[in-house]
Amino acid sequence: TIQFVDKPNIDAVFDRLVDGKQIQIKFVEEPPVGIFTNKKSDVKEQALAQGIDIEIEFPIIRDETPNTKKLQSLYYPIELERTCRKIVQEARTITEETGTNMLYLIFGYLEFYENENSERPFLAPLIAMPVHLEKTTVDPHTRTYQYGISYSGEDIHDNHTLREKLLQDASLIIPDWEEDEVPSSYFQKIE
């Protein structure tokens, strides 16, 4: 998986993908040569030094006009290329073996506890958008391949299993995802 950070406007990301546009995955710039002695600094520390917000919880709505052409990851260039290449290979293998695309961009998670005595929370995805991850260009500075995410055109869906579990276990009803809905309005209905 690739976790995105830097508080993107999730509605704008969603709309861009649904409109058939690709979103590039950004890497964290490596520290200048000579800064580290034995090993590179932690990518999170480097991201913070570059002004990247590493918080993984995003606000539901952002007022400012976002740049949604890129999503920020917490990987250095080589690690991002390696991770993306592995995801692409695994997704291709699964698609060839099963005929089904198993690669999704998840919008939102619901955190819940199994019962009142549970100490560990569970995270369940709320909206799953089927996507393709594709190699795009070579970055001239890092000489690594860049990757982009695009919507596959298959049905976007909510988590039916979560809905049934919460109904059975706690008599809670999660609203259905509507076809013309954006993530923030769905999250507000759930909230």
Backbone as a chain_set.jsonl record, in Angstrom:
{"seq": "TIQFVDKPNIDAVFDRLVDGKQIQIKFVEEPPVGIFTNKKSDVKEQALAQGIDIEIEFPIIRDETPNTKKLQSLYYPIELERTCRKIVQEARTITEETGTNMLYLIFGYLEFYENENSERPFLAPLIAMPVHLEKTTVDPHTRTYQYGISYSGEDIHDNHTLREKLLQDASLIIPDWEEDEVPSSYFQKIE", "coords": {"N": [[0.841, -1.192, 0.0], [0.278, 2.332, -0.407], [0.516, 5.095, 1.526], [-0.976, 8.236, 1.608], [-0.18, 11.664, 2.236], [-0.068, 15.063, 3.497], [-2.45, 16.412, 3.467], [-4.441, 16.349, 1.147], [-7.116, 17.664, -0.883], [-9.716, 15.724, -0.716], [-12.138, 15.505, -2.117], [-11.588, 16.921, -4.462], [-9.533, 15.345, -5.503], [-10.935, 12.962, -5.931], [-12.882, 13.877, -7.821], [-11.186, 14.648, -9.941], [-10.071, 12.18, -10.716], [-12.4, 10.738, -11.442], [-13.13, 12.27, -13.599], [-11.449, 11.318, -15.487], [-8.793, 12.027, -15.458], [-5.318, 11.74, -14.728], [-3.449, 11.241, -11.689], [-0.404, 12.089, -10.37], [2.095, 10.473, -8.346], [3.87, 11.802, -5.747], [7.229, 11.972, -4.529], [9.339, 12.177, -1.598], [11.861, 14.52, -1.465], [15.256, 13.602, -1.472], [17.701, 14.047, 1.159], [20.355, 16.48, 0.81], [23.483, 15.399, -0.645], [25.994, 14.286, 1.556], [24.853, 15.191, 3.873], [23.912, 13.115, 5.445], [25.525, 10.477, 7.243], [26.003, 7.511, 7.726], [23.5, 6.405, 7.057], [20.47, 7.297, 5.323], [18.405, 10.012, 6.439], [15.409, 9.61, 8.363], [12.473, 9.266, 6.46], [10.146, 10.579, 7.212], [11.077, 12.614, 8.897], [12.585, 14.052, 7.045], [10.55, 14.798, 5.276], [9.039, 16.502, 6.916], [10.969, 18.513, 7.268], [10.918, 19.548, 4.737], [8.549, 20.828, 4.688], [6.28, 19.311, 4.393], [3.204, 18.085, 5.391], [2.807, 15.459, 7.51], [0.674, 14.208, 8.638], [-1.894, 11.763, 8.725], [-4.6, 11.903, 8.843], [-7.077, 13.601, 7.225], [-8.699, 16.775, 6.724], [-12.246, 16.979, 6.301], [-13.334, 18.822, 4.508], [-11.808, 21.242, 2.46], [-11.123, 24.663, 2.111], [-9.485, 26.217, 0.398], [-8.354, 26.446, -3.035], [-7.275, 23.511, -4.358], [-4.227, 21.902, -5.514], [-4.53, 19.259, -7.387], [-3.09, 17.576, -8.959], [-1.121, 15.971, -8.102], [-0.293, 13.508, -5.616], [0.994, 13.29, -2.396], [3.446, 11.111, -1.217], [5.117, 9.153, 1.346], [7.778, 8.38, 0.675], [11.165, 8.032, -0.39], [12.621, 8.722, -3.649], [13.693, 6.274, -4.915], [12.64, 4.231, -3.295], [9.929, 4.717, -3.618], [9.59, 4.192, -6.364], [10.266, 1.452, -6.378], [8.268, 0.368, -4.684], [5.902, 1.057, -6.099], [6.353, -0.327, -8.505], [6.28, -2.963, -7.556], [3.619, -3.119, -6.623], [2.249, -2.733, -9.059], [3.08, -5.038, -10.471], [2.027, -7.103, -8.824], [-0.706, -6.485, -8.94], [-1.194, -6.831, -11.659], [-0.684, -9.592, -11.932], [-2.724, -10.681, -10.285], [-4.972, -9.768, -11.672], [-4.637, -11.105, -14.121], [-4.853, -13.765, -13.244], [-7.36, -13.912, -11.963], [-9.094, -12.305, -13.361], [-10.115, -10.03, -12.342], [-9.854, -6.68, -11.261], [-7.954, -5.75, -8.565], [-6.971, -3.511, -7.41], [-7.242, -0.655, -5.556], [-8.087, 2.731, -4.74], [-8.498, 4.059, -1.679], [-10.91, 5.956, -0.052], [-11.208, 7.369, 2.872], [-11.569, 5.988, 6.145], [-13.237, 4.062, 8.614], [-12.914, 4.084, 11.986], [-13.165, 1.72, 14.505], [-14.074, -0.21, 17.422], [-13.937, -3.617, 18.349], [-15.375, -4.502, 20.582], [-16.54, -3.247, 23.796], [-14.426, -3.742, 25.532], [-12.196, -3.888, 23.985], [-8.923, -2.922, 23.117], [-7.508, -2.333, 20.907], [-8.024, -0.535, 17.983], [-10.002, -1.103, 15.008], [-9.681, -0.559, 11.51], [-11.719, 0.254, 8.881], [-12.212, 0.4, 5.412], [-14.049, 2.98, 3.693], [-14.915, 4.052, 1.125], [-14.255, 2.651, -1.986], [-12.362, 3.027, -4.8], [-11.823, 1.661, -7.897], [-8.692, 1.466, -9.442], [-5.953, 2.139, -11.732], [-2.462, 1.749, -11.699], [0.18, 3.305, -13.118], [3.26, 3.405, -14.91], [4.858, 6.411, -15.716], [6.713, 8.871, -16.525], [10.297, 9.468, -16.594], [11.971, 10.83, -13.895], [14.055, 13.574, -14.261], [16.032, 14.346, -12.437], [16.288, 12.425, -10.378], [16.36, 10.127, -11.786], [14.496, 8.094, -11.695], [11.573, 6.128, -12.293], [8.403, 7.669, -12.588], [5.091, 7.4, -11.253], [1.598, 7.143, -11.939], [-1.818, 7.495, -10.91], [-4.899, 6.32, -12.088], [-8.406, 6.324, -12.669], [-10.195, 3.322, -13.126], [-12.655, 3.021, -14.293], [-14.466, 1.134, -13.517], [-17.125, 0.158, -11.21], [-17.491, 2.327, -8.463], [-17.516, 1.773, -5.034], [-19.075, 1.429, -1.788], [-18.409, 0.123, 1.53], [-19.812, -2.766, 1.849], [-19.613, -4.983, 3.503], [-18.769, -3.921, 5.95], [-21.011, -2.367, 6.513], [-22.96, -4.373, 6.926], [-21.819, -5.764, 9.101], [-21.831, -3.792, 11.164], [-24.547, -3.397, 11.358], [-25.479, -5.931, 12.2], [-23.908, -6.38, 14.57], [-24.145, -4.042, 16.13], [-26.519, -2.774, 15.623], [-26.385, -0.53, 14.005], [-26.876, 1.669, 11.303], [-25.317, 2.248, 8.367], [-25.284, 4.741, 5.939], [-26.095, 4.336, 2.413], [-23.787, 4.605, -0.308], [-24.105, 7.048, -2.707], [-24.323, 7.309, -6.238], [-23.68, 9.815, -7.47], [-22.315, 11.179, -5.536], [-19.845, 12.928, -3.547], [-16.833, 12.175, -1.691], [-16.7, 13.721, 0.786], [-19.373, 14.465, 1.387], [-20.516, 11.988, 1.783], [-19.063, 11.086, 4.012], [-19.931, 12.953, 5.887], [-22.63, 12.218, 6.095], [-22.324, 9.713, 7.292], [-21.085, 10.429, 9.655]], "CA": [[0.0, 0.0, 0.0], [0.93, 3.636, -0.346], [-0.239, 6.042, 2.345], [-0.785, 9.61, 1.148], [-0.138, 12.66, 3.3], [-0.061, 16.479, 3.111], [-3.839, 16.876, 3.464], [-5.046, 16.7, -0.147], [-8.562, 17.844, -0.92], [-10.144, 14.419, -1.216], [-13.197, 15.671, -3.117], [-10.94, 17.326, -5.714], [-8.842, 14.153, -5.999], [-11.999, 12.078, -6.416], [-13.442, 14.441, -9.056], [-10.173, 14.592, -11.001], [-9.978, 10.807, -11.194], [-13.662, 10.397, -12.123], [-13.111, 12.996, -14.875], [-10.542, 10.646, -16.407], [-7.448, 12.596, -15.393], [-4.38, 10.986, -13.904], [-2.8, 11.938, -10.582], [0.95, 11.606, -10.148], [2.5, 10.231, -6.961], [5.083, 12.56, -5.435], [8.145, 11.424, -3.549], [10.016, 13.128, -0.722], [13.217, 14.782, -1.948], [16.307, 13.087, -0.597], [18.56, 15.102, 1.711], [21.544, 16.707, -0.021], [24.618, 14.508, -0.421], [26.884, 14.756, 2.613], [24.084, 15.506, 5.078], [23.84, 11.926, 6.289], [26.797, 9.764, 7.244], [25.87, 6.078, 7.46], [22.235, 6.095, 6.405], [19.605, 8.448, 5.074], [17.524, 10.368, 7.541], [14.059, 9.076, 8.291], [11.716, 9.965, 5.437], [9.189, 11.482, 7.869], [11.84, 13.792, 9.324], [12.927, 14.801, 5.833], [9.307, 15.397, 4.779], [8.745, 17.652, 7.787], [11.95, 19.554, 6.951], [10.53, 20.129, 3.446], [7.247, 21.479, 4.838], [5.198, 18.37, 4.069], [2.413, 17.676, 6.549], [2.801, 13.989, 7.487], [-0.545, 13.714, 9.284], [-2.645, 10.898, 7.808], [-6.024, 12.242, 8.912], [-7.308, 14.8, 6.441], [-9.983, 17.424, 6.984], [-13.281, 16.55, 5.355], [-13.5, 19.845, 3.469], [-10.795, 22.303, 2.438], [-11.661, 25.837, 1.441], [-8.63, 26.744, -0.661], [-8.33, 25.697, -4.278], [-6.139, 22.6, -4.248], [-3.554, 21.353, -6.678], [-4.799, 17.824, -7.261], [-2.381, 16.834, -9.999], [-0.171, 15.067, -7.456], [-0.537, 13.066, -4.252], [2.272, 13.17, -1.701], [3.72, 9.873, -0.487], [6.223, 9.253, 2.306], [8.852, 7.551, 0.164], [12.207, 8.619, -1.21], [12.371, 8.314, -5.048], [13.975, 4.871, -5.234], [11.684, 3.394, -2.569], [8.607, 4.886, -4.246], [9.612, 3.437, -7.616], [10.259, 0.013, -6.038], [6.94, 0.042, -4.149], [4.932, 1.136, -7.195], [6.621, -1.436, -9.43], [5.79, -4.184, -6.913], [2.153, -3.067, -6.637], [1.82, -2.946, -10.447], [3.286, -6.455, -10.81], [1.061, -7.922, -8.091], [-2.045, -6.204, -9.483], [-1.266, -7.472, -12.982], [-0.782, -11.035, -11.711], [-4.063, -10.984, -9.777], [-5.92, -9.54, -12.763], [-4.486, -12.198, -15.081], [-5.306, -15.024, -12.65], [-8.769, -13.895, -11.556], [-9.906, -11.487, -14.262], [-10.676, -8.935, -11.559], [-8.926, -5.661, -10.781], [-7.973, -5.716, -7.1], [-6.239, -2.32, -6.991], [-8.207, 0.373, -5.19], [-7.744, 3.907, -3.962], [-9.494, 4.117, -0.607], [-11.259, 7.272, 0.467], [-11.757, 7.337, 4.214], [-11.648, 4.781, 6.97], [-14.007, 4.157, 9.846], [-12.212, 3.448, 13.098], [-14.114, 1.196, 15.484], [-13.571, -1.241, 18.323], [-14.714, -4.851, 18.263], [-16.315, -4.448, 21.698], [-16.189, -2.229, 24.795], [-13.175, -4.089, 26.204], [-11.101, -3.901, 23.017], [-7.965, -1.827, 23.22], [-6.985, -2.071, 19.573], [-9.075, -0.173, 17.028], [-9.995, -1.635, 13.653], [-9.92, 0.435, 10.474], [-12.443, -0.321, 7.748], [-12.346, 1.375, 4.325], [-15.415, 3.433, 3.443], [-15.181, 4.132, -0.312], [-13.19, 2.019, -2.77], [-12.365, 3.376, -6.222], [-10.882, 0.832, -8.642], [-7.729, 2.309, -10.151], [-4.771, 1.583, -12.372], [-1.212, 2.408, -11.349], [0.932, 3.2, -14.357], [4.545, 4.078, -15.05], [4.664, 7.549, -16.612], [7.951, 9.434, -17.067], [11.485, 9.355, -15.757], [12.346, 12.098, -13.276], [15.409, 13.86, -14.747], [16.986, 14.54, -11.338], [16.502, 11.19, -9.613], [16.434, 9.037, -12.762], [13.566, 7.03, -11.311], [10.277, 6.222, -12.956], [7.282, 8.247, -11.875], [3.872, 6.617, -11.431], [0.354, 7.878, -11.827], [-3.038, 6.758, -10.599], [-6.057, 6.701, -12.892], [-9.637, 5.578, -12.39], [-10.359, 2.239, -14.099], [-13.976, 3.08, -14.912], [-15.359, 0.162, -12.881], [-17.988, 0.746, -10.19], [-16.98, 2.791, -7.168], [-18.487, 1.243, -4.079], [-18.839, 1.56, -0.355], [-18.046, -1.126, 2.196], [-21.024, -3.518, 2.187], [-19.305, -5.875, 4.622], [-18.792, -3.086, 7.157], [-22.412, -2.008, 6.769], [-23.638, -5.548, 7.487], [-21.244, -6.04, 10.419], [-22.333, -2.824, 12.141], [-25.977, -3.643, 11.535], [-25.624, -7.155, 12.999], [-23.252, -6.291, 15.877], [-24.486, -2.868, 16.944], [-27.765, -2.196, 15.108], [-26.083, 0.762, 13.389], [-27.112, 1.668, 9.869], [-24.471, 3.162, 7.597], [-25.999, 5.081, 4.704], [-25.554, 3.869, 1.137], [-23.042, 5.525, -1.161], [-24.867, 7.431, -3.897], [-23.457, 7.372, -7.412], [-23.232, 11.178, -7.783], [-21.842, 11.762, -4.285], [-18.405, 13.084, -3.328], [-16.499, 11.582, -0.393], [-16.997, 14.523, 1.978], [-20.803, 14.41, 1.724], [-20.764, 10.647, 2.323], [-18.5, 11.057, 5.364], [-20.82, 13.728, 6.761], [-23.816, 11.398, 6.364], [-21.926, 8.675, 8.242], [-20.83, 11.092, 10.943]], "C": [[0.878, 1.246, 0.0], [0.008, 4.549, 0.438], [0.056, 7.448, 1.826], [-0.913, 10.568, 2.319], [-0.273, 14.059, 2.695], [-1.456, 17.027, 2.847], [-4.378, 17.293, 2.088], [-6.545, 16.91, 0.013], [-9.147, 16.578, -1.54], [-11.27, 14.515, -2.241], [-12.601, 16.04, -4.47], [-10.179, 16.156, -6.332], [-9.858, 13.203, -6.631], [-12.538, 12.576, -7.763], [-12.454, 14.359, -10.215], [-10.083, 13.179, -11.585], [-11.227, 10.398, -11.964], [-13.73, 11.079, -13.491], [-12.117, 12.407, -15.873], [-9.128, 11.191, -16.424], [-6.588, 11.786, -14.426], [-3.812, 11.871, -12.795], [-1.446, 11.281, -10.342], [1.208, 11.395, -8.661], [3.833, 10.927, -6.737], [5.926, 11.815, -4.409], [8.668, 12.542, -2.66], [11.435, 13.287, -1.269], [14.228, 14.237, -0.952], [17.131, 14.238, -0.043], [19.791, 15.278, 0.815], [22.671, 15.745, 0.346], [25.534, 15.123, 0.632], [26.171, 15.09, 3.903], [24.038, 14.313, 6.018], [25.152, 11.147, 6.162], [26.613, 8.304, 6.871], [24.588, 5.721, 6.732], [21.42, 7.363, 6.245], [18.779, 8.746, 6.309], [16.148, 9.768, 7.295], [13.24, 9.916, 7.323], [10.701, 10.93, 6.064], [9.876, 12.758, 8.342], [12.176, 14.679, 8.131], [11.687, 15.482, 5.26], [8.944, 16.627, 5.607], [9.689, 18.815, 7.489], [11.613, 20.253, 5.638], [9.149, 20.788, 3.501], [6.076, 20.606, 4.464], [4.509, 17.967, 5.359], [2.275, 16.157, 6.508], [1.593, 13.384, 8.192], [-1.356, 12.899, 8.276], [-4.156, 11.108, 7.896], [-6.225, 13.583, 8.232], [-8.614, 15.458, 6.863], [-10.996, 16.989, 5.919], [-13.419, 17.549, 4.214], [-12.369, 20.854, 3.599], [-11.346, 23.456, 1.636], [-10.809, 26.301, 0.261], [-8.674, 25.853, -1.898], [-7.093, 24.812, -4.277], [-5.474, 22.306, -5.59], [-3.705, 19.845, -6.549], [-4.102, 17.006, -8.331], [-1.413, 15.826, -9.4], [-0.644, 14.724, -6.054], [0.812, 12.79, -3.605], [2.37, 11.848, -0.952], [4.822, 10.143, 0.53], [7.324, 8.263, 1.906], [9.894, 8.426, -0.517], [12.027, 8.078, -2.632], [12.581, 6.83, -5.339], [12.97, 3.944, -4.551], [10.288, 3.505, -3.173], [8.549, 4.103, -5.552], [9.515, 1.932, -7.343], [8.871, -0.421, -5.556], [5.893, 0.041, -5.257], [5.108, -0.019, -8.172], [6.077, -2.747, -8.859], [4.253, -4.237, -6.933], [1.625, -3.346, -8.043], [1.954, -4.421, -10.825], [2.272, -7.352, -10.111], [-0.356, -7.72, -8.628], [-2.224, -6.878, -10.836], [-1.438, -8.985, -12.838], [-2.184, -11.425, -11.251], [-5.107, -10.817, -10.875], [-5.849, -10.669, -13.79], [-5.042, -13.51, -14.534], [-6.803, -15.049, -12.37], [-9.682, -13.151, -12.52], [-10.522, -10.284, -13.572], [-9.581, -7.968, -11.122], [-9.047, -5.584, -9.258], [-7.243, -4.49, -6.551], [-7.226, -1.177, -6.77], [-7.526, 1.55, -4.512], [-8.865, 4.061, -2.947], [-9.669, 5.561, -0.15], [-11.919, 7.079, 1.818], [-11.785, 5.969, 4.854], [-12.54, 5.07, 8.168], [-13.224, 3.403, 10.905], [-13.256, 2.994, 14.102], [-13.434, 0.124, 16.321], [-14.504, -2.443, 18.261], [-15.772, -4.913, 19.367], [-15.806, -3.425, 22.716], [-14.854, -2.489, 25.48], [-11.969, -4.09, 25.264], [-10.206, -2.687, 23.221], [-7.44, -1.421, 21.848], [-8.121, -1.707, 18.618], [-8.896, -0.886, 15.697], [-10.242, -0.48, 12.693], [-10.578, -0.259, 9.297], [-12.569, 0.74, 6.656], [-13.813, 1.729, 4.094], [-15.768, 3.445, 1.956], [-13.988, 3.537, -1.048], [-13.373, 2.363, -4.248], [-11.367, 2.471, -6.945], [-9.983, 1.712, -9.515], [-6.693, 1.459, -10.883], [-3.583, 2.402, -11.884], [-0.294, 2.193, -12.539], [2.238, 3.977, -14.293], [4.349, 5.221, -16.041], [5.996, 8.006, -17.214], [9.115, 9.129, -16.135], [11.793, 10.733, -15.206], [13.791, 12.402, -13.682], [16.454, 13.994, -13.63], [17.308, 13.24, -10.611], [16.71, 9.981, -10.519], [15.612, 7.82, -12.334], [12.264, 7.226, -12.079], [9.26, 6.85, -12.018], [6.053, 7.392, -12.173], [2.653, 7.505, -11.238], [-0.811, 6.941, -11.57], [-4.14, 7.25, -11.521], [-7.224, 5.777, -12.547], [-9.86, 4.55, -13.489], [-11.697, 2.283, -14.829], [-14.961, 2.074, -14.344], [-16.151, 0.856, -11.763], [-17.214, 1.133, -8.936], [-17.993, 2.313, -6.143], [-18.079, 1.514, -2.637], [-18.609, 0.176, 0.231], [-19.305, -1.853, 2.678], [-20.807, -4.429, 3.403], [-19.336, -5.108, 5.943], [-20.233, -2.73, 7.52], [-23.143, -3.165, 7.441], [-23.127, -5.873, 8.892], [-21.807, -5.089, 11.47], [-23.832, -2.983, 12.375], [-26.196, -4.847, 12.445], [-25.096, -6.983, 14.425], [-23.772, -5.16, 16.757], [-25.782, -2.187, 16.536], [-27.557, -0.772, 14.574], [-26.269, 0.652, 11.886], [-26.209, 2.718, 9.232], [-25.203, 3.466, 6.302], [-25.312, 4.519, 3.469], [-24.792, 4.995, 0.446], [-23.888, 5.794, -2.403], [-23.908, 7.678, -5.053], [-22.894, 8.762, -7.691], [-22.639, 11.898, -6.575], [-20.319, 11.927, -4.289], [-18.09, 12.546, -1.938], [-16.916, 12.412, 0.813], [-18.473, 14.472, 2.362], [-21.163, 13.049, 2.287], [-20.25, 10.535, 3.754], [-19.385, 11.827, 6.338], [-22.102, 12.968, 7.075], [-23.493, 10.323, 7.398], [-21.716, 9.282, 9.625], [-22.127, 11.428, 11.663]], "O": [[2.055, 1.206, 0.359], [-1.146, 4.752, 0.059], [1.218, 7.804, 1.627], [-1.655, 10.318, 3.269], [-0.56, 14.201, 1.507], [-1.624, 17.987, 2.096], [-4.731, 18.455, 1.887], [-7.159, 16.388, 0.943], [-9.077, 16.388, -2.754], [-11.348, 13.684, -3.145], [-13.043, 15.542, -5.505], [-10.179, 15.993, -7.553], [-9.65, 12.705, -7.737], [-12.64, 11.811, -8.721], [-12.838, 14.037, -11.34], [-10.025, 13.007, -12.803], [-11.126, 9.78, -13.024], [-14.313, 10.538, -14.43], [-11.958, 12.93, -16.975], [-8.344, 10.853, -17.311], [-7.078, 11.228, -13.444], [-3.708, 13.088, -12.945], [-1.357, 10.07, -10.136], [0.608, 12.063, -7.819], [4.805, 10.673, -7.448], [5.403, 11.121, -3.537], [8.457, 13.72, -2.946], [12.126, 12.297, -1.506], [14.072, 14.392, 0.26], [17.254, 15.283, -0.682], [20.216, 14.338, 0.143], [22.798, 15.33, 1.498], [25.815, 16.321, 0.606], [26.82, 15.258, 4.936], [24.115, 14.469, 7.237], [25.8, 11.159, 5.115], [27.034, 7.896, 5.788], [24.585, 4.831, 5.881], [21.642, 8.363, 6.929], [18.488, 7.862, 7.115], [15.779, 9.461, 6.161], [13.304, 11.145, 7.359], [10.431, 11.989, 5.499], [9.328, 13.852, 8.206], [12.064, 15.903, 8.202], [11.765, 16.624, 4.807], [8.586, 17.669, 5.058], [9.264, 19.97, 7.46], [11.974, 21.413, 5.441], [8.639, 21.253, 2.482], [4.977, 21.114, 4.237], [5.165, 17.552, 6.314], [1.688, 15.618, 5.569], [1.505, 12.163, 8.326], [-1.492, 13.291, 7.117], [-4.906, 10.543, 7.1], [-5.616, 14.582, 8.616], [-9.536, 14.776, 7.31], [-10.631, 16.676, 4.786], [-13.603, 17.149, 3.064], [-12.015, 21.269, 4.702], [-11.968, 23.252, 0.593], [-11.344, 26.728, -0.762], [-8.99, 24.666, -1.817], [-5.973, 25.318, -4.202], [-6.083, 22.444, -6.651], [-3.075, 19.226, -5.691], [-4.482, 15.863, -8.585], [-0.934, 14.931, -10.096], [-1.301, 15.524, -5.387], [1.67, 12.134, -4.196], [1.496, 11.505, -0.156], [5.389, 11.235, 0.567], [7.741, 7.422, 2.702], [9.56, 9.433, -1.141], [11.344, 7.07, -2.812], [11.722, 6.198, -5.954], [12.502, 2.98, -5.158], [9.55, 2.522, -3.238], [7.559, 3.42, -5.818], [8.76, 1.227, -8.012], [8.363, -1.461, -5.976], [5.083, -0.882, -5.342], [4.128, -0.619, -8.615], [5.484, -3.546, -9.584], [3.667, -5.279, -7.226], [0.669, -4.103, -8.21], [1.047, -4.991, -11.431], [1.716, -8.26, -10.729], [-1.116, -8.68, -8.754], [-3.285, -7.432, -11.124], [-2.246, -9.589, -13.543], [-2.765, -12.382, -11.761], [-6.023, -11.632, -10.995], [-6.88, -11.137, -14.274], [-5.639, -14.286, -15.28], [-7.446, -16.087, -12.522], [-10.898, -13.34, -12.502], [-11.36, -9.594, -14.152], [-8.515, -8.386, -10.67], [-10.14, -5.373, -8.733], [-6.931, -4.434, -5.362], [-7.952, -0.783, -7.683], [-6.529, 1.394, -3.807], [-10.036, 4.177, -3.31], [-8.701, 6.279, 0.102], [-13.075, 6.664, 1.891], [-11.993, 4.947, 4.201], [-12.583, 6.194, 8.668], [-12.909, 2.225, 10.738], [-14.123, 3.769, 14.506], [-12.365, -0.378, 15.975], [-15.719, -2.292, 18.134], [-16.91, -5.319, 19.131], [-14.758, -2.811, 22.512], [-14.214, -1.552, 25.96], [-10.838, -4.275, 25.713], [-10.678, -1.576, 23.465], [-6.983, -0.293, 21.659], [-9.071, -2.475, 18.459], [-7.78, -1.229, 15.307], [-10.94, 0.474, 13.035], [-10.055, -1.244, 8.776], [-12.99, 1.862, 6.936], [-14.702, 0.897, 4.271], [-16.804, 2.908, 1.564], [-12.841, 3.882, -0.762], [-14.39, 2.038, -4.86], [-10.177, 2.509, -6.634], [-10.462, 2.591, -10.232], [-6.58, 0.25, -10.681], [-3.696, 3.611, -11.683], [-0.017, 1.059, -12.929], [2.313, 5.056, -13.705], [3.741, 5.028, -17.094], [6.362, 7.567, -18.304], [8.935, 8.603, -15.036], [11.869, 11.702, -15.962], [14.67, 11.567, -13.467], [17.641, 13.772, -13.869], [18.462, 12.983, -10.269], [17.181, 8.936, -10.07], [15.99, 6.675, -12.581], [11.908, 8.341, -12.46], [9.259, 6.595, -10.814], [5.98, 6.738, -13.213], [2.675, 8.476, -10.482], [-0.798, 5.771, -11.951], [-4.301, 8.455, -11.716], [-7.041, 4.615, -12.185], [-9.728, 4.874, -14.669], [-11.855, 1.65, -15.873], [-16.153, 2.136, -14.642], [-15.872, 2.005, -11.418], [-16.397, 0.367, -8.424], [-19.199, 2.433, -6.358], [-16.919, 1.785, -2.324], [-18.615, -0.821, -0.49], [-19.802, -1.591, 3.773], [-21.708, -4.617, 4.22], [-19.872, -5.597, 6.938], [-20.623, -2.786, 8.686], [-23.866, -2.961, 8.417], [-23.913, -6.219, 9.774], [-22.214, -5.524, 12.547], [-24.322, -2.729, 13.475], [-27.013, -4.787, 13.364], [-25.754, -7.39, 15.382], [-23.834, -5.295, 17.979], [-26.108, -1.121, 17.059], [-28.442, 0.076, 14.679], [-25.869, -0.337, 11.272], [-26.318, 3.911, 9.516], [-25.692, 2.553, 5.636], [-24.109, 4.259, 3.473], [-25.112, 6.174, 0.599], [-24.333, 4.859, -3.07], [-22.809, 8.198, -4.858], [-21.742, 8.882, -8.109], [-22.482, 13.119, -6.605], [-19.6, 11.171, -4.943], [-18.98, 12.467, -1.091], [-17.441, 11.858, 1.778], [-18.793, 14.438, 3.55], [-22.016, 12.948, 3.17], [-20.918, 9.959, 4.612], [-19.569, 11.407, 7.48], [-22.614, 13.055, 8.191], [-24.304, 10.053, 8.284], [-22.124, 8.709, 10.635], [-22.098, 11.988, 12.759]]}, "num_chains": 1, "name": "protein.A"}
